[in-house]
Amino acid sequence: VPRASVVTVDQRRADYTELLNQVPAVNQIFQLDGAGREQLRLSRHSVSVGSGADFSRDMRFTQAVAKGVAYAPAFFRDELPFMSIAVAHSGRDAGASVAEVDLRFLSEYVDDAQIGKVGTAYVVDSHGVLLASSDKNRHLGKNLSTLPQIAVLLKPGNETRTSGTSAEGQSVLTASSAVHKLGWFVLFEQPKSQALAPIHDLLIRIALLVALGLAVAIFAGML
């Protein structure tokens, strides 16, 4: 977070440079003045000063001024997911800083190394768009809102289901958790056939044991 005492472009640039060095997920960051005009934009490859681009009606500016912090909806650039986080500066008409975040880091939290290979974990936004998945064959940006377990999450009340359908049309058992500030959902699902296989095997063993017991009892009765 930029220091409250920062007043000059050079001081702001120093803060932005430090943030870019400390947080690899931040792709670029820019400063808006009290009127929503861009004063400084900094990335790891370029610096722009005084462009004056108008963001006065952009929700990142209006929401940050109104609430202090604004989380913009995720978007895709070159098929990669990003989002913006805006933080208002302290003081009257002091403007805001807007950081653009590369969401590829989410994949580190839902990959096979974290959840194993027995199921699939993934993240969708408030519209059901896929932001990250442990299944590398799933195309990020795909809209999964029609899947029953996701459709119910997107309705008011955020109800949940314990079963649903995968993107490939397979019946699955599912669990979910909401990321309330962002309106996102994290889901874990496993094919029903795979999840119920241990129970199926156990029932078969029990049936065989019962059949064996009956056979022994009948044979003993005959003797």
N, C-alpha and C positions, 0 to 999 in steps of 0.2 A: 504494500500500500504506500503510495507517495506520501512524503512527510507533509504535515500541515503547514510547516514554516516555509515551504518552497514558494518562491514568488517569481523567479526569473526563468527564462527558457533554458538557460544553461544548467540551472539547478534541477529543473524538471527532466532534462535530458540525462543528467547523471543518475537520477533516481530510476528512470526507465531502463537505462543501460544495466544498472545493478539488478533490476527485476528480470530482464532477459537472461542475464548470466545465471541467476539463481533458480529460475523456473523454466526448464527446457520446453514445457508444454505451451508457454506463451509465444505465439508466433510474431505478433507485433502489438504495439501499444501507441495510442495517440491521445493528445490533449485537446479538449474543447473548451472554449472560453464561455463566459456567462451567457452569451447570445447563441451558443451552439455552433460557433465557427471553429474549424480546425486550426490550431496554432502550431502543433508539432506532431509528427508521426515518425516512429522509430521501429525498425526491424533489425534483424541480424545482418542484413545486406544493404540497407539504405536508410537515409535520413531525409525527411522533408520538413521544412520550416515555413510557417506562414502561408499555407495553401489557401486558407479561408473557405474551404469547402463547407457547405451549409448542412449541419446536422440538427438544426433547431426543431425539426418535426420528427426526427428519428426517435423511436421508442427507447433506444439506449440512452439518449440524452434526457428526454422528458421523464422517463421513469427514474433515472438516477437522481435528477433534481427533486422529484416528488418524494421518493422513498429512501434516498441515500445510496442504494445499491440496486442495480438492474441486471437480471439474467435474461439475455436475449435468446430466442429460439435457435436451435441448432440449424446449421446450413451446410451445404456441400460445395467444395471447390475442387475441381479435378478428381471427383469421386472420393474425396477425403472429407471427414466430418470436422466441423469447427463450430464454435459458439463464441459470443462476446459477453464479457462481464464489465459493467460500467460502475464506477464509484464516484460519487459527488465529492468535490473539494469542499473543505470547510470555509465558511464565510459567505457573505451575501453575493449572489451572482458570480461565484468563483469558478463555475464550470465543472468539468468532470474529466476523469481519465477512463479510457476504454481499452481493455485488453482483449485481444483476439486469441482464443485458446484452441490449439490443435488437439482434437479429442482422440487421436490415435493411442494415447496413453491408456485409454480405457481397456484396450485389448489385452494389456498386461494383467489386468485384474480378472479377466474372464477366459484366459487361455487354458489349454489342457494341463499345463503345469500346476495351475491353481485348483481346478475342479476335477481333474482326472479325465478319463476317456469313457466314463459310464453314462454321460449325458451331455447336454448342451446348455451353456449359459450365454445370455445375450442381454443387451440393453436397447430399449426403444424409447423414443421421445414421446411428447404428449399427443402426437398424431399417429403413433404406432410405427414410425420410421426407424429402421434398424441403424443403430449407431456403433455397436460393437458386438462381436460374437466369437465364441471359442471355436465355432465351426468355420474354418477358413474358406469353405466352399460357398458360404452365404455371402451374397452381394450387399455390401453396406449401402444404405440409402433406399433399400427396398421397403415398401410400405406393407406392414404385416397387420394392419388394423382389422382385416377381415377374419383373422384367426379368432376362434371363439374365446380363448383364454385372454387375448389382448383386447378384443372388442368390449368385454365386460369391464376391464380395467379402465378403459377410456370413458365409460359412462359416469355420470355424477354419482358419487358415493364410493367409487373405486372398489366395487365388489370383486371377489376373487373366485377362481375355479381351481379344482384340483385335477381336472382332466381337460384335454383339448386336442388340437390337431397341429402337427408340425407344418412347417412351410412346404414340406414334401408330401403332405397329405397323410401322414402316419399318425395313428392314435398315440397320445402321450399322456403321462402324468406330469403335472406342472406345479411349481410353487413360484411366488412372486413377492417382491418388496418394492415399495414406492420410494422415490427420491423426491420428497415433497417440495422442496424449494425450486426444483427445476421442472417438476411435472413429469419426470422420467420414471421408468419401471425397469427393474432388473428381474429377469426370469430364468428359472432353471427347469429343464424338461428332460424326461427320459422316456424312451419308447415303452408302452405298456407291456409288450411281450417280454422285453428285457427286464423291466422292473418286477413283473410278476413271476418270472422264471423260477426264482428260489421257492416261492410258495407252491408253484405247480409241481416242482420236483419233490417237495415235502409231501404233498398230497398223494403223489404216486407211491412214495415209500410207505406211507401209512396204509394205503390201499393194499399194497403187496403184503405188508405185515399182517393185516387183518385177514387177507385171503389165506396166507400161510397158517395163521392161527386156527382158522376154521377147518382147514384141511387136516391139521394135526388133531384137532378135537374130534372130527368125524372119524378119522382113522382109529383113534384111541377108543371111541365108542364102539366101533365095529369089533375091535379086539375084545 
